[in-house]
Amino acid sequence: MPLTISPSKGLQGTITVPGDKSISHRAAIFAALADGTSRLTDWLPAGDCMATIEALRALGVTIDVEHTSETAATVTVQGVGLHGLSVPEKRLNCHGSGTTMRLLTGLLAGQPFSTVLDGHEGLRRRPMERVARPLRQMGATVVTRDGYPPIYVDGGNLHGIEYQMPIPSGQVKSAILLAGLYADSPTTVRQPGPARDHTEVLLRSLGVPIETDGTTIIVQPAEKSLPPLDISIPADFSSAAFPLVAAVLIPNSELRITGVNTNPTRTGLFDVLTAMGANVQIENQTDMAGEPVGDLVAKSSTLRGTEVSGDTVVRMIDEFPILAVAATQAKGRTVVRDAAELRVKESDRIKATVDELRKLGAQMIAHPDGFEVYGPTPLHAAVVDSYGDHRLAMALAVAGLLADGEMTIRNARVIADSYPGFVSMLKNLGVTVVA
């Protein structure tokens, strides 16, 4: 599905964005392991999250998904308890969702049966040894295809370990913590830097003994059943990033995005935009489902180049395509380092982002662990491609709002992997979009 987008003269108004993708995955998994009926509202019915639902159903969990809007669903889960999952009849199809595959590999490491997890061609290119290695140390049999999917898991009889993660990763950490629920002793994870902590937040809310000391997490084996969940999912900062940056870049814009998850492990882009001189604020701060939330307010701004590296990278690992778009309009040089992880996302995000933005006239240089951008540069309309990457597709759509004519993005259907309703959101803001 191609997406054709015309330039915008300004974005004005108040919008909402879909529920947090990371929390939606995790809430569904923990609801499946609970004793009793869980109810998850404002849950994200995107392709990646539905892959988790499909896999849990194949493991014997009864789940009802009621779509309440284009971007939200109410999910009712009949939990089977910590030890109630059943052997699937065939391979678990994770489609294109790395989160589904990595988290479920950790969960299945604790189950007394064998399973195979697979996915489509794009997922089969994503590295999985980073999950398999610690789970083997815990006692599970985990076999990959030269480090990549499909993954064979033969679980059960796990013991706790102390594991030093080579790179910070919320997915890998979550897989280990899920397996740790089934271990015979505490499991300790030491991170080299901050990573998403939504798993720890949910475990704590469910009464699981879990300790956090800086970047070290210790989880105790689950000795009692988990209670059902009844939560609303806050809006996803990663989805909010696209209209947020668009409002900063497009003249005559002022936009409010309500109820967004502002967990500090997720808001690296917000900090970087502030450092670049963006007029962005967080207002009406409160808590939802144990997470901090607030309204993001953005106004048209003049940006300057900056440098991004170190711990900030993992706090905005999904936002680099849209940061690159912002950098094309910033005065001076913007440099990204320490982001080699972008090479193994849904696409090689460094190469794909640089190649496609160059088609629009951006002055960019790719590096093994990042890129640099020289601006400000006028963007020219062109035909571009998503490379099957939902984050890149939406970043290119924002670039299209700045270009000098009508722009077409090929393979834009993948946007639904994380942001169903993206096109409707743009249309509601007065943007001319043809899908």
C-alpha positions as CSV (number, residue, x, y, z in Angstrom):
1,M,0.0,0.0,0.0
2,P,1.6,3.3,-1.1
3,L,0.9,6.5,0.9
4,T,0.8,9.8,-0.8
5,I,1.2,12.9,1.4
6,S,1.1,16.6,0.7
7,P,2.9,19.4,2.5
8,S,1.3,21.0,5.6
9,K,0.8,24.7,6.4
10,G,0.5,24.0,10.1
11,L,-0.8,21.5,12.7
12,Q,-3.2,22.8,15.3
13,G,-5.2,21.0,17.9
14,T,-5.3,18.2,20.5
15,I,-4.9,14.6,19.7
16,T,-4.5,11.2,21.3
17,V,-2.2,8.4,20.0
18,P,-2.6,4.7,20.5
19,G,-1.7,2.7,23.7
20,D,1.8,1.9,24.6
21,K,3.1,-1.0,22.4
22,S,5.6,-2.3,25.0
23,I,3.1,-2.3,27.8
24,S,0.4,-3.9,25.6
25,H,2.6,-6.9,24.9
26,R,3.6,-7.3,28.5
27,A,0.1,-6.8,30.0
28,A,-1.3,-9.5,27.7
29,I,1.4,-12.0,28.8
30,F,1.0,-11.4,32.5
31,A,-2.8,-11.5,32.2
32,A,-2.4,-14.9,30.6
33,L,-0.3,-16.1,33.6
34,A,-2.7,-14.7,36.2
35,D,-5.4,-16.6,38.0
36,G,-8.7,-15.1,37.0
37,T,-10.1,-12.7,34.4
38,S,-8.1,-9.6,33.4
39,R,-9.4,-6.6,31.6
40,L,-7.0,-4.3,29.6
41,T,-8.5,-1.1,28.2
42,D,-7.0,1.2,25.6
43,W,-4.9,-1.8,24.5
44,L,-3.0,-1.4,21.2
45,P,-4.6,-3.6,18.5
46,A,-1.6,-3.2,16.2
47,G,-0.1,-6.0,14.1
48,D,2.8,-6.7,16.5
49,C,0.7,-6.8,19.6
50,M,-1.9,-9.1,17.9
51,A,1.0,-11.5,17.2
52,T,1.4,-11.8,20.9
53,I,-2.4,-12.5,21.3
54,E,-2.3,-15.1,18.6
55,A,0.7,-16.9,20.2
56,L,-1.0,-16.9,23.7
57,R,-4.2,-18.3,22.2
58,A,-2.1,-21.1,20.6
59,L,-0.8,-21.8,24.1
60,G,-4.3,-22.4,25.4
61,V,-5.3,-18.9,26.7
62,T,-8.8,-17.6,25.9
63,I,-8.6,-14.0,24.9
64,D,-11.3,-11.7,23.6
65,V,-10.3,-8.5,21.7
66,E,-13.1,-5.9,21.3
67,H,-12.1,-3.0,19.1
68,T,-13.4,0.2,20.6
69,S,-11.9,2.4,18.0
70,E,-9.4,2.3,15.1
71,T,-6.6,2.7,17.6
72,A,-7.8,1.0,20.8
73,A,-9.3,-2.3,22.1
74,T,-10.6,-3.8,25.3
75,V,-8.9,-7.1,25.8
76,T,-10.4,-9.7,28.2
77,V,-8.0,-12.5,29.2
78,Q,-9.1,-15.7,31.0
79,G,-5.8,-16.4,32.8
80,V,-4.6,-19.9,33.0
81,G,-2.1,-19.4,35.9
82,L,1.6,-19.6,36.0
83,H,1.6,-23.4,35.2
84,G,-1.5,-23.6,32.9
85,L,-0.1,-23.0,29.4
86,S,-0.5,-25.9,27.1
87,V,1.6,-27.4,24.2
88,P,0.8,-25.6,20.9
89,E,-0.3,-27.7,18.0
90,K,2.2,-26.1,15.7
91,R,4.9,-23.5,15.6
92,L,4.1,-20.2,17.2
93,N,4.0,-17.6,14.5
94,C,5.4,-14.3,15.8
95,H,4.9,-12.6,12.4
96,G,7.2,-9.6,12.4
97,S,7.3,-8.9,16.1
98,G,10.7,-9.2,17.8
99,T,9.1,-8.3,21.2
100,T,6.7,-11.3,20.9
101,M,9.5,-13.7,20.0
102,R,12.0,-12.6,22.6
103,L,9.5,-12.3,25.5
104,L,7.8,-15.6,24.8
105,T,11.1,-17.3,24.5
106,G,11.8,-16.3,28.1
107,L,8.3,-17.4,29.2
108,L,8.6,-20.8,27.4
109,A,12.0,-21.5,28.9
110,G,10.1,-22.0,32.1
111,Q,7.5,-24.4,30.7
112,P,7.8,-28.2,30.8
113,F,7.4,-28.8,27.1
114,S,9.0,-28.0,23.7
115,T,8.0,-25.2,21.4
116,V,9.2,-23.6,18.2
117,L,8.8,-19.9,17.5
118,D,9.0,-18.5,14.0
119,G,8.0,-15.5,12.0
120,H,8.2,-13.9,8.6
121,E,11.3,-13.2,6.6
122,G,12.0,-9.9,8.3
123,L,11.9,-11.4,11.8
124,R,14.1,-14.2,10.6
125,R,16.9,-11.6,10.1
126,R,16.9,-10.4,13.7
127,P,19.5,-11.7,16.2
128,M,18.2,-14.1,18.9
129,E,21.3,-15.4,20.6
130,R,21.2,-12.4,22.9
131,V,18.1,-14.1,24.4
132,A,19.1,-17.7,24.0
133,R,22.4,-17.4,25.8
134,P,21.2,-16.4,29.3
135,L,18.3,-18.8,29.1
136,R,20.7,-21.7,28.3
137,Q,22.7,-20.6,31.4
138,M,19.4,-21.0,33.4
139,G,19.1,-24.6,32.2
140,A,16.7,-24.4,29.2
141,T,17.5,-25.9,25.8
142,V,17.3,-23.1,23.3
143,V,18.4,-23.6,19.7
144,T,18.6,-21.0,17.0
145,R,19.3,-21.1,13.3
146,D,22.9,-19.7,13.3
147,G,21.8,-17.1,15.8
148,Y,18.5,-16.3,14.1
149,P,14.9,-17.6,14.1
150,P,13.3,-20.0,14.1
151,I,13.9,-20.8,17.8
152,Y,13.4,-24.2,19.4
153,V,12.8,-24.1,23.2
154,D,12.7,-27.0,25.6
155,G,12.0,-25.6,29.0
156,G,11.6,-26.4,32.6
157,N,13.9,-27.0,35.6
158,L,15.4,-23.6,35.6
159,H,17.8,-22.2,38.2
160,G,18.5,-18.6,39.0
161,I,21.6,-16.9,37.6
162,E,23.5,-13.6,37.8
163,Y,23.7,-12.3,34.3
164,Q,25.6,-9.3,33.0
165,M,23.9,-8.0,29.9
166,P,26.4,-7.0,27.2
167,I,24.0,-4.3,25.8
168,P,21.0,-2.7,27.5
169,S,17.8,-4.2,26.1
170,G,14.3,-4.2,27.6
171,Q,13.4,-7.2,25.5
172,V,16.3,-9.4,26.6
173,K,15.9,-8.3,30.2
174,S,12.2,-9.1,30.2
175,A,12.9,-12.5,28.7
176,I,15.2,-13.3,31.6
177,L,12.8,-12.0,34.2
178,L,10.0,-14.0,32.8
179,A,12.1,-17.1,33.0
180,G,13.2,-16.1,36.5
181,L,9.6,-16.5,37.7
182,Y,10.1,-20.3,37.1
183,A,13.6,-20.6,38.5
184,D,14.6,-22.4,41.8
185,S,16.4,-19.3,43.2
186,P,16.6,-15.6,42.6
187,T,17.7,-14.3,39.2
188,T,19.8,-11.1,38.9
189,V,20.2,-9.0,35.8
190,R,22.9,-6.4,35.6
191,Q,22.4,-3.8,32.8
192,P,25.2,-1.7,31.3
193,G,22.7,1.2,31.1
194,P,19.0,2.1,31.4
195,A,16.5,0.1,29.4
196,R,12.7,0.0,29.4
197,D,11.4,-1.1,32.8
198,H,7.8,-1.8,32.0
199,T,8.2,-5.5,33.0
200,E,9.5,-4.6,36.4
201,V,6.6,-2.1,36.9
202,L,4.0,-4.8,36.1
203,L,5.7,-7.5,38.2
204,R,5.8,-5.1,41.1
205,S,2.1,-4.3,40.7
206,L,1.3,-8.0,40.6
207,G,3.1,-8.5,44.0
208,V,6.1,-10.4,42.6
209,P,9.2,-9.8,44.9
210,I,11.5,-7.7,42.7
211,E,14.3,-5.4,43.7
212,T,15.9,-2.6,41.7
213,D,19.2,-1.1,42.6
214,G,20.3,1.3,39.9
215,T,20.7,-0.8,36.8
216,T,20.6,-4.1,38.7
217,I,17.3,-6.1,39.0
218,I,16.7,-9.1,41.2
219,V,13.5,-11.1,40.8
220,Q,12.4,-13.9,43.1
221,P,10.7,-17.1,41.9
222,A,6.9,-16.8,41.8
223,E,5.8,-18.8,44.8
224,K,2.1,-17.7,44.6
225,S,-0.4,-17.1,41.9
226,L,-0.6,-13.8,40.1
227,P,-3.7,-11.7,40.5
228,P,-5.7,-10.6,37.4
229,L,-5.0,-7.2,35.9
230,D,-7.5,-4.4,35.4
231,I,-5.6,-1.5,33.8
232,S,-5.8,1.1,31.1
233,I,-2.8,1.4,28.8
234,P,-1.2,4.9,28.6
235,A,-0.5,6.3,25.2
236,D,2.8,5.4,23.5
237,F,5.6,7.9,23.5
238,S,7.1,6.3,20.4
239,S,3.9,6.9,18.5
240,A,3.6,10.4,19.9
241,A,7.1,11.2,18.6
242,F,5.9,11.6,15.0
243,P,3.2,14.3,15.5
244,L,5.4,15.8,18.2
245,V,8.4,16.4,15.8
246,A,6.0,17.4,13.0
247,A,4.6,20.2,15.2
248,V,8.1,21.4,16.0
249,L,9.2,21.5,12.4
250,I,6.2,22.8,10.6
251,P,5.6,26.6,10.8
252,N,2.3,27.8,12.4
253,S,1.9,24.6,14.5
254,E,0.9,24.1,18.1
255,L,-0.1,20.6,19.1
256,R,-1.1,18.9,22.4
257,I,-0.9,15.0,22.6
258,T,-2.7,13.8,25.7
259,G,-2.0,11.0,28.2
260,V,1.4,10.0,26.9
261,N,3.6,7.6,28.8
262,T,6.6,9.7,30.0
263,N,8.6,6.9,31.7
264,P,12.1,8.3,31.7
265,T,13.4,5.1,30.0
266,R,11.4,6.1,27.0
267,T,11.8,9.9,26.7
268,G,15.3,10.2,25.3
269,L,14.0,12.0,22.2
270,F,12.2,14.6,24.3
271,D,15.4,15.4,26.0
272,V,17.3,15.6,22.7
273,L,14.7,17.9,21.2
274,T,14.9,20.1,24.2
275,A,18.7,20.3,23.8
276,M,18.1,21.2,20.1
277,G,16.0,24.2,21.2
278,A,12.6,22.7,20.6
279,N,9.6,24.4,22.3
280,V,8.2,21.2,23.9
281,Q,6.7,20.7,27.3
282,I,5.1,18.0,29.5
283,E,2.0,19.2,31.3
284,N,-0.8,17.6,33.5
285,Q,1.5,14.9,34.8
286,T,-0.1,12.0,36.7
287,D,0.2,8.2,37.0
288,M,-1.5,5.4,35.0
289,A,-0.9,1.7,35.4
290,G,2.1,2.5,37.6
291,E,3.6,4.6,34.8
292,P,4.1,8.4,34.7
293,V,1.9,10.1,32.0
294,G,1.4,13.6,30.8
295,D,0.4,15.8,27.9
296,L,3.1,16.6,25.4
297,V,2.8,20.1,24.0
298,A,4.8,21.2,21.0
299,K,5.1,24.4,19.1
300,S,7.0,25.5,15.9
301,S,10.6,25.9,16.8
302,T,14.0,26.7,15.4
303,L,16.4,23.8,16.0
304,R,20.2,23.5,16.3
305,G,22.3,20.4,15.8
306,T,23.3,18.2,18.6
307,E,25.2,15.0,19.5
308,V,23.5,11.8,20.7
309,S,25.4,8.9,22.3
310,G,25.7,6.7,25.4
311,D,22.7,6.0,27.6
312,T,20.5,8.4,25.7
313,V,20.6,6.0,22.7
314,V,18.7,3.2,24.4
315,R,16.2,5.6,25.8
316,M,15.2,6.6,22.2
317,I,16.1,3.5,20.2
318,D,12.9,3.6,18.2
319,E,13.0,7.3,17.5
320,F,16.1,7.7,15.4
321,P,14.3,7.9,12.0
322,I,12.2,10.8,13.2
323,L,15.2,12.4,14.9
324,A,17.0,12.3,11.5
325,V,14.1,14.1,9.9
326,A,14.3,16.8,12.7
327,A,18.0,17.1,12.1
328,T,17.6,17.9,8.4
329,Q,15.9,21.1,9.6
330,A,18.4,22.0,12.4
331,K,21.2,24.5,12.0
332,G,24.6,22.8,12.0
333,R,25.6,19.2,12.4
334,T,23.7,16.5,14.3
335,V,25.8,13.3,15.2
336,V,24.5,10.0,16.4
337,R,26.9,7.4,17.8
338,D,26.7,4.2,19.9
339,A,23.5,3.1,18.0
340,A,24.8,0.0,16.1
341,E,21.6,-1.7,17.4
342,L,19.7,0.2,14.7
343,R,21.4,-2.1,12.1
344,V,19.3,-5.1,13.3
345,K,15.8,-3.6,13.7
346,E,12.9,-4.2,11.3
347,S,15.3,-2.8,8.7
348,D,18.9,-1.7,8.8
349,R,17.6,1.6,10.1
350,I,20.9,3.4,9.7
351,K,21.2,2.6,6.0
352,A,17.5,2.8,5.2
353,T,17.0,6.2,6.9
354,V,20.1,7.7,5.3
355,D,19.3,6.3,1.8
356,E,15.7,7.5,1.8
357,L,16.2,10.9,3.3
358,R,19.0,11.5,0.8
359,K,16.4,11.0,-1.9
360,L,14.7,14.1,-0.5
361,G,17.9,16.1,-0.5
362,A,19.1,15.6,3.0
363,Q,22.8,15.9,3.6
364,M,23.6,12.7,5.6
365,I,26.5,10.4,6.2
366,A,26.1,6.8,7.5
367,H,28.5,5.4,10.1
368,P,28.6,1.8,11.5
369,D,27.0,2.9,14.7
370,G,25.0,5.9,13.6
371,F,24.9,8.8,11.2
372,E,25.5,12.5,10.9
373,V,23.2,15.1,9.4
374,Y,24.0,18.7,8.1
375,G,21.2,21.2,8.0
376,P,19.0,23.0,7.6
377,T,18.2,21.6,4.2
378,P,15.0,22.0,2.1
379,L,13.4,18.7,1.4
380,H,12.2,17.8,-2.1
381,A,9.3,15.5,-2.9
382,A,10.3,12.0,-4.2
383,V,9.1,8.4,-4.2
384,V,10.6,6.7,-1.1
385,D,10.3,3.2,0.5
386,S,9.6,2.0,4.0
387,Y,11.8,-1.1,3.7
388,G,9.1,-2.8,5.6
389,D,9.8,-0.7,8.7
390,H,6.9,1.0,10.4
391,R,9.0,3.6,12.2
392,L,10.8,4.6,9.0
393,A,7.5,4.8,7.1
394,M,6.0,7.3,9.6
395,A,9.2,9.3,9.7
396,L,9.1,9.7,5.9
397,A,5.5,10.7,6.2
398,V,6.6,13.6,8.5
399,A,9.3,14.5,6.0
400,G,6.6,14.6,3.4
401,L,4.8,17.3,5.4
402,L,7.9,19.5,4.9
403,A,8.7,18.7,1.3
404,D,8.0,21.0,-1.6
405,G,5.4,18.8,-3.3
406,E,3.4,15.6,-3.2
407,M,5.4,12.6,-1.9
408,T,4.7,8.9,-2.1
409,I,5.9,6.3,0.4
410,R,5.9,2.7,-0.8
411,N,5.1,-0.2,1.4
412,A,3.4,2.0,4.0
413,R,1.0,-0.7,5.1
414,V,3.5,-1.7,7.8
415,I,2.6,1.5,9.7
416,A,-0.2,-0.6,11.2
417,D,2.4,-2.7,13.0
418,S,2.5,-0.1,15.7
419,Y,0.2,2.8,14.8
420,P,-3.2,1.9,13.4
421,G,-5.0,5.2,12.8
422,F,-1.9,7.1,11.8
423,V,-3.4,8.2,8.5
424,S,-6.7,9.2,10.2
425,M,-4.7,11.2,12.7
426,L,-3.0,13.2,9.9
427,K,-6.3,13.7,8.1
428,N,-7.9,15.0,11.3
429,L,-5.1,17.6,11.5
430,G,-5.9,18.8,8.0
431,V,-3.2,17.0,6.1
432,T,-4.0,15.8,2.6
433,V,-3.2,12.0,2.6
434,V,-4.2,9.4,0.0
435,A,-3.8,5.8,1.1
